[in-house]
Amino acid sequence: MVKRCFWKGMDNPLYQQYHDQEWGKLNLDEHYLYEMLVLESFQSGLSWLTVLKKRENFRKAFADFDVDKVAAYGDEDVARLMNDKGIIRNRRKIEAAIHNAQVFVKMHRDGQTMGQLLQRAVPDVIINHPRTMTDMPAQTALSQRLSRQLKKVGFKFVGPVTVYSYLQAVGLVNDHLEDCDFKYGQPGQNNEEDKR
């Protein structure tokens, strides 16, 4: 029997797929980094499963998370998104998603990437060994420092709790439970690259 981290709602196939294939798996692709930043900021105060169920709607609403397109959104787009029942309709979060796309674009124009910024903060993947969900922190000194750094660059909705979840989501922090079959990739694999 496959063992997974114990998350509330883990019996949902969408949740299982995210846990098994994405969470804790390193992915520093700029497109993915923007997508996860948007989703993590919208998740604030809600369950991650709620966000996952609306993920496809978010992709449609935010131009498949194309930072150049979203950065060009204006007041009409904000109004359109506020009327989009398929996403989480929170004006501050919508405006932050657009603003953060503009920050991505500015960084790219300056010859920088979000991936580079994150790797400077976390040069090596942090693999923790939590035995239970209560062993996992909501934030750490690292996420507090990175939160301040991201805010200094200009990002919004990047508090230390959101940043820690973000690091988990993009695989810079691996918090799979010690007995989870997906801690180092797919069950049955001996993937040494994932262990580094």
C-alpha positions in Angstrom: 0.0 0.0 0.0 1.3 3.4 -1.0 2.1 5.7 2.0 1.6 9.5 1.6 1.8 12.4 3.9 -1.3 12.8 6.0 -3.2 15.8 4.7 -6.8 16.5 5.4 -8.6 15.7 2.1 -5.8 13.4 0.8 -8.4 11.0 -0.4 -9.1 13.5 -3.2 -7.4 12.4 -6.5 -6.5 16.0 -7.3 -4.7 16.3 -4.0 -2.9 13.0 -4.4 -1.7 14.0 -7.8 -0.3 17.3 -6.6 1.3 15.6 -3.6 2.8 12.8 -5.6 4.0 14.7 -8.7 4.7 18.3 -7.6 5.0 19.1 -3.9 8.5 19.0 -2.7 9.9 18.3 -6.2 12.4 20.9 -7.3 11.1 23.1 -10.2 12.6 26.5 -10.8 11.1 27.2 -14.1 10.1 30.8 -14.2 6.6 30.1 -15.5 6.0 27.6 -12.7 7.5 29.9 -10.1 5.0 32.6 -11.0 2.1 30.2 -11.1 2.9 28.9 -7.6 3.4 32.4 -6.2 -0.1 33.4 -7.5 -1.7 30.2 -6.2 0.1 30.4 -2.8 -0.9 34.0 -2.3 -4.6 33.2 -3.1 -4.4 30.2 -0.7 -3.7 32.4 2.2 -6.5 31.8 4.7 -8.0 28.9 2.7 -7.3 25.3 2.2 -4.8 24.2 -0.6 -7.4 21.8 -1.9 -9.8 24.8 -2.6 -7.1 26.4 -4.7 -6.2 23.1 -6.5 -9.9 22.7 -7.5 -9.8 26.1 -9.1 -6.4 25.8 -10.6 -7.6 25.4 -14.2 -9.8 28.4 -13.8 -6.9 30.4 -12.5 -4.9 29.4 -15.6 -7.6 30.7 -17.9 -8.1 33.9 -15.8 -4.4 34.7 -15.6 -3.4 34.0 -19.3 -1.9 30.6 -18.4 0.3 32.5 -16.0 2.2 34.4 -18.7 3.9 37.2 -16.8 4.1 39.5 -19.8 0.4 39.2 -20.4 -0.7 39.5 -16.8 1.7 42.4 -16.2 -0.3 44.3 -18.8 -3.6 43.8 -17.1 -5.5 47.0 -16.2 -8.6 48.1 -14.4 -10.9 46.3 -16.8 -9.1 43.0 -16.2 -9.4 43.5 -12.4 -13.1 44.1 -12.8 -13.4 41.0 -15.1 -11.5 38.9 -12.5 -13.7 40.2 -9.7 -16.7 38.8 -11.6 -15.1 35.5 -12.4 -16.8 32.9 -10.2 -14.2 30.3 -11.1 -11.5 31.9 -9.1 -11.1 33.2 -5.6 -12.4 36.8 -5.9 -10.3 38.9 -3.6 -9.4 42.3 -5.0 -6.2 42.7 -3.0 -5.0 39.3 -4.1 -5.9 39.9 -7.7 -4.1 43.2 -7.8 -1.1 41.6 -6.1 -1.0 38.8 -8.8 -0.9 41.5 -11.5 1.7 43.6 -9.5 3.9 40.5 -8.9 3.8 39.7 -12.7 5.1 43.3 -13.2 7.9 42.6 -10.7 8.8 39.4 -12.6 8.9 41.3 -15.9 11.1 44.0 -14.3 13.5 41.4 -12.9 13.7 39.7 -16.3 14.5 43.0 -18.0 17.2 43.6 -15.5 18.7 40.2 -16.3 17.6 38.5 -13.2 15.2 35.6 -12.5 13.1 34.5 -9.6 14.9 31.2 -9.8 18.2 32.9 -9.2 16.9 34.9 -6.3 15.5 31.8 -4.7 18.7 29.8 -5.2 20.8 32.5 -3.6 18.6 32.3 -0.6 18.4 28.5 -0.6 21.6 27.2 -2.4 20.9 23.6 -1.5 17.5 21.9 -1.3 16.5 21.6 2.4 15.3 18.0 3.1 13.7 17.9 6.5 12.7 14.7 8.2 9.3 15.4 9.9 7.7 12.3 11.5 4.3 13.9 11.8 2.5 16.9 10.4 2.9 18.8 13.7 6.7 18.6 13.1 6.3 20.9 10.2 6.7 24.7 10.9 4.4 27.3 9.4 7.4 29.6 9.0 11.1 29.6 9.7 13.9 32.1 10.1 14.7 31.4 6.4 11.1 32.2 5.2 11.1 35.3 7.4 14.4 36.6 5.8 13.2 35.7 2.3 9.9 37.3 2.9 11.7 40.6 3.7 13.9 40.2 0.7 11.0 39.6 -1.7 9.1 42.6 -0.3 12.2 44.7 -0.8 12.3 43.6 -4.5 8.7 44.7 -4.7 6.6 41.6 -4.3 3.3 41.6 -2.4 1.4 39.0 -0.4 4.7 37.3 0.5 4.5 37.0 4.2 6.8 34.4 5.9 4.0 31.7 6.1 3.2 32.1 2.4 6.9 32.1 1.6 7.5 28.8 3.5 4.6 27.2 1.7 6.0 28.5 -1.6 9.4 27.0 -0.9 7.7 23.6 -0.2 5.7 23.9 -3.4 8.6 24.6 -5.7 10.8 21.9 -4.0 13.4 24.1 -2.3 12.1 22.6 1.0 11.2 18.9 1.1 8.9 18.3 4.0 7.4 15.0 3.0 6.9 12.9 6.1 9.7 10.5 6.9 7.6 7.4 6.1 6.1 8.9 2.9 6.8 6.9 -0.2 7.2 10.1 -2.2 9.9 11.6 -0.1 12.5 11.1 -2.8 10.3 10.7 -5.8 8.0 8.0 -7.0 7.6 4.8 -4.9 10.1 2.1 -5.7 12.6 4.5 -7.3 16.0 5.0 -5.9 16.5 8.4 -7.3 19.8 9.7 -6.0 19.5 13.0 -7.8 16.3 13.8 -5.9 18.1 13.0 -2.6 20.7 15.7 -3.1 
